[in-house]
């Protein structure tokens, strides 16, 4: 498909910026998760909640980037690499913010941690 200037969509997308955004977000998510664990250790629920919302928001941005990569026919790994992070954020949103479950002290924590490391 071509835009108004006759360029294909693939030519008008700045993939370098998208890729750098992914790198920055992934690293920033890991840093925030480290602080989130510290907030949990020091019993700071407000800080933990705020950091959790920020992390989930960034995960959804990564999900959107996966969609853009798929839409622009980028290599499969550039799309599929982001999907587990996005799925983890959906699970996190449901368990922590929708259902508000204390699942970290139950047997559910095993599959949850496994999903995080995938």
Rosetta silent file (secondary structure, phi, psi, omega in degrees, C-alpha in Angstrom):
SEQUENCE: XXXXXXXXXXXXXXXXXXXXXXXXXXXXXXXXXXXXXXXXXXXXXXXXXXXXXXXXXXXXXXXXXXXXXXXXXXXXXXXXXXXXXXXXXXXXXXXXXXXXXXXXXXXXXXXXXXXXXX
SCORE:     score description
SCORE:     0.000 S_00000001
   1 L     0.000  141.637 -176.797    0.000    0.000    0.000 S_00000001
   2 E  -113.113  148.106  176.085    1.303    3.467   -0.856 S_00000001
   3 L   -88.938 -170.343 -175.471    0.866    6.772    0.948 S_00000001
   4 L   -65.739  -23.452 -179.358    0.167   10.171   -0.673 S_00000001
   5 L   -91.450    3.280  178.942    3.851   10.625   -1.607 S_00000001
   6 L    86.173    2.836  178.337    4.023    7.323   -3.455 S_00000001
   7 L   -87.726  149.144  175.308    6.079    5.614   -0.748 S_00000001
   8 E   -75.481  159.742  178.416    5.079    2.254    0.602 S_00000001
   9 H   -57.168  -33.339 -178.607    4.069    2.024    4.255 S_00000001
  10 H   -65.827  -31.455 -179.536    7.284    0.126    4.903 S_00000001
  11 H   -79.194  -27.430 -175.163    9.359    3.084    3.724 S_00000001
  12 H   -88.460   -8.154  179.639    7.490    5.676    5.789 S_00000001
  13 L   -92.851  131.995  178.615    7.856    3.847    9.128 S_00000001
  14 L   -89.786   92.733 -176.617   10.978    4.619   11.148 S_00000001
  15 H   -67.098  -30.654  179.171   11.910    1.134   12.356 S_00000001
  16 H   -61.427  -43.995  178.602   14.998    2.344   14.177 S_00000001
  17 H   -64.138  -41.360  178.997   12.862    4.500   16.479 S_00000001
  18 H   -62.542  -46.564 -178.907   10.452    1.613   17.063 S_00000001
  19 H   -64.073  -41.114  177.704   13.305   -0.777   17.856 S_00000001
  20 H   -66.211  -36.136  176.210   14.974    1.702   20.215 S_00000001
  21 H   -61.351  -42.213  178.211   11.647    2.258   21.951 S_00000001
  22 H   -61.662  -46.002 -179.580   11.373   -1.490   22.529 S_00000001
  23 H   -61.529  -47.718 -179.406   14.896   -1.643   23.970 S_00000001
  24 H   -63.547  -45.238 -179.850   14.313    1.336   26.260 S_00000001
  25 H   -63.269  -44.605 -179.062   10.916    0.109   27.420 S_00000001
  26 H   -60.634  -43.774  179.108   12.117   -3.431   28.109 S_00000001
  27 H   -68.685  -40.982  179.458   15.024   -2.164   30.200 S_00000001
  28 H   -66.001  -37.764  176.396   12.909    0.421   31.995 S_00000001
  29 H   -60.041  -45.685  179.834   10.285   -2.237   32.785 S_00000001
  30 H   -62.217  -40.517  178.221   12.979   -4.416   34.375 S_00000001
  31 H   -64.232  -45.970  179.780   14.263   -1.492   36.453 S_00000001
  32 H   -64.203  -36.078  178.018   10.750   -0.599   37.611 S_00000001
  33 H   -64.878  -37.813  176.271   10.032   -4.233   38.496 S_00000001
  34 H   -61.273  -44.832  177.043   13.160   -4.245   40.700 S_00000001
  35 H   -66.878  -33.894  177.155   11.854   -1.149   42.499 S_00000001
  36 H   -62.544  -43.505  177.304    8.408   -2.734   42.674 S_00000001
  37 H   -62.906  -39.208  176.631    9.882   -5.745   44.488 S_00000001
  38 H   -63.887  -42.214  178.147   11.662   -3.378   46.895 S_00000001
  39 H   -61.608  -37.432  177.856    8.407   -1.520   47.530 S_00000001
  40 H   -67.581  -41.141  179.475    6.756   -4.858   48.287 S_00000001
  41 H   -62.979  -39.379 -177.582    9.600   -5.822   50.651 S_00000001
  42 L   -93.565   13.935  176.350    9.340   -2.540   52.548 S_00000001
  43 L    52.301   58.600  176.767    5.529   -2.686   52.636 S_00000001
  44 L  -117.093   76.630 -172.870    4.872    0.413   50.511 S_00000001
  45 H   -61.858  -32.740  179.949    1.583   -0.530   48.806 S_00000001
  46 H   -67.409  -42.413  178.362    0.991    2.894   47.237 S_00000001
  47 H   -65.857  -44.266  178.545    4.425    2.870   45.602 S_00000001
  48 H   -58.339  -44.573  179.986    3.933   -0.751   44.553 S_00000001
  49 H   -63.921  -45.174 -179.555    0.568    0.065   42.984 S_00000001
  50 H   -63.267  -45.855  178.903    1.908    3.099   41.106 S_00000001
  51 H   -64.237  -38.533  178.775    4.915    1.210   39.781 S_00000001
  52 H   -61.683  -43.539  178.256    2.668   -1.706   38.788 S_00000001
  53 H   -63.612  -41.300  179.154    0.389    0.554   36.760 S_00000001
  54 H   -63.064  -43.783 -179.636    3.418    2.128   35.061 S_00000001
  55 H   -63.951  -45.430  179.606    4.872   -1.296   34.198 S_00000001
  56 H   -62.592  -40.486  178.274    1.557   -2.573   32.842 S_00000001
  57 H   -60.548  -43.722  178.914    1.146    0.582   30.750 S_00000001
  58 H   -66.769  -34.890  176.739    4.579    0.094   29.222 S_00000001
  59 H   -63.784  -37.092  177.233    3.757   -3.550   28.546 S_00000001
  60 H   -69.264  -31.862  173.970    0.688   -2.482   26.616 S_00000001
  61 H   -63.689  -41.299  177.050    2.861   -0.118   24.571 S_00000001
  62 H   -63.152  -36.401  175.601    5.042   -3.124   23.717 S_00000001
  63 H   -62.985  -40.028  177.791    1.874   -4.979   22.692 S_00000001
  64 H   -66.348  -38.644  177.562    0.975   -2.106   20.392 S_00000001
  65 H   -64.972  -37.608  175.722    4.466   -2.167   18.906 S_00000001
  66 H   -60.369  -41.917  177.122    4.035   -5.908   18.255 S_00000001
  67 H   -61.100  -45.467  178.802    0.823   -5.041   16.412 S_00000001
  68 H   -61.770  -41.478  178.450    2.634   -2.372   14.365 S_00000001
  69 H   -62.174  -42.429  178.574    5.419   -4.809   13.532 S_00000001
  70 H   -65.474  -44.940 -178.966    2.881   -7.398   12.364 S_00000001
  71 H   -61.132  -36.160 -177.930    0.922   -4.807   10.398 S_00000001
  72 L   -93.800   15.236  174.184    4.079   -3.614    8.643 S_00000001
  73 L    56.187   40.234  175.134    5.178   -7.180    7.794 S_00000001
  74 L   -74.505  171.618 -179.728    8.358   -7.078    9.825 S_00000001
  75 L   -58.443  148.276 -174.417   10.192  -10.287   10.544 S_00000001
  76 H   -56.826  -40.899 -177.131    8.221  -12.689   12.719 S_00000001
  77 H   -63.048  -29.113 -179.907   10.646  -12.561   15.638 S_00000001
  78 H   -71.502  -20.576  175.248   10.212   -8.775   15.860 S_00000001
  79 H   -93.486  -51.852 -171.510    6.522   -9.335   16.461 S_00000001
  80 H   -71.312  -23.521  178.577    6.481  -12.579   18.426 S_00000001
  81 H   -63.394  -30.246 -176.437    9.263  -11.587   20.825 S_00000001
  82 H   -86.892  -17.609 -174.364    6.977   -8.949   22.362 S_00000001
  83 H   -64.206  -43.444  178.565    3.874  -11.122   22.746 S_00000001
  84 H   -60.526  -37.206  177.839    4.916  -12.960   25.968 S_00000001
  85 H   -64.087  -44.693  179.290    5.611   -9.621   27.683 S_00000001
  86 H   -61.946  -44.240  178.768    2.238   -8.319   26.555 S_00000001
  87 H   -63.429  -40.220  177.101    0.479  -11.508   27.743 S_00000001
  88 H   -59.769  -41.276 -179.406    2.237  -11.286   31.105 S_00000001
  89 H   -66.967  -34.445  175.949    0.973   -7.715   31.506 S_00000001
  90 H   -64.909  -45.170  178.400   -2.589   -8.830   30.740 S_00000001
  91 H   -61.856  -44.429  178.968   -2.324  -11.553   33.411 S_00000001
  92 H   -59.267  -45.341  179.041   -0.805   -9.037   35.828 S_00000001
  93 H   -60.076  -46.531 -178.375   -3.619   -6.566   35.166 S_00000001
  94 H   -65.628  -48.718 -175.410   -6.299   -9.195   35.724 S_00000001
  95 H   -70.878  -40.996 -174.028   -4.791  -10.741   38.857 S_00000001
  96 H   -92.042  -29.672 -171.200   -3.596   -7.571   40.601 S_00000001
  97 H  -117.596  -25.022  178.056   -5.996   -4.860   39.479 S_00000001
  98 H   -94.128  -56.981 -179.472   -9.234   -6.468   38.286 S_00000001
  99 L   -84.701  -20.422 -178.811   -9.622   -9.492   40.564 S_00000001
 100 L    48.841   59.931 -179.318   -7.274   -8.092   43.265 S_00000001
 101 L   -98.557  143.911  172.668   -6.050  -11.536   44.293 S_00000001
 102 L   -92.280   66.677 -172.315   -3.217  -12.250   46.719 S_00000001
 103 H   -81.196  -13.999 -176.183   -2.019  -15.010   44.426 S_00000001
 104 H   -68.685  -15.657  177.650    1.691  -14.669   45.238 S_00000001
 105 H  -106.198   18.475  179.083    1.228  -16.780   48.365 S_00000001
 106 L  -121.112 -178.904  179.862   -0.705  -19.537   46.546 S_00000001
 107 L   -69.544  -17.328  179.325    0.145  -22.295   44.085 S_00000001
 108 H   -64.808  -22.032 -175.786   -0.711  -19.937   41.195 S_00000001
 109 H   -61.647  -29.306  179.144    2.614  -18.165   41.719 S_00000001
 110 H   -60.318  -59.605  177.673    4.490  -20.968   39.891 S_00000001
 111 H   -61.114  -33.127  178.566    2.820  -20.521   36.487 S_00000001
 112 H   -62.344  -48.064  179.120    2.848  -16.733   37.031 S_00000001
 113 H   -66.582  -38.521  177.187    6.625  -16.653   37.522 S_00000001
 114 H   -60.321  -43.515  177.926    7.109  -19.053   34.616 S_00000001
 115 H   -61.515  -38.993  178.751    5.125  -16.708   32.362 S_00000001
 116 H   -60.770  -41.399 -175.563    7.311  -13.802   33.500 S_00000001
 117 H   -84.916   -5.839  175.978   10.511  -15.627   32.510 S_00000001
 118 L   -75.753    0.000    0.000    9.206  -16.780   29.128 S_00000001
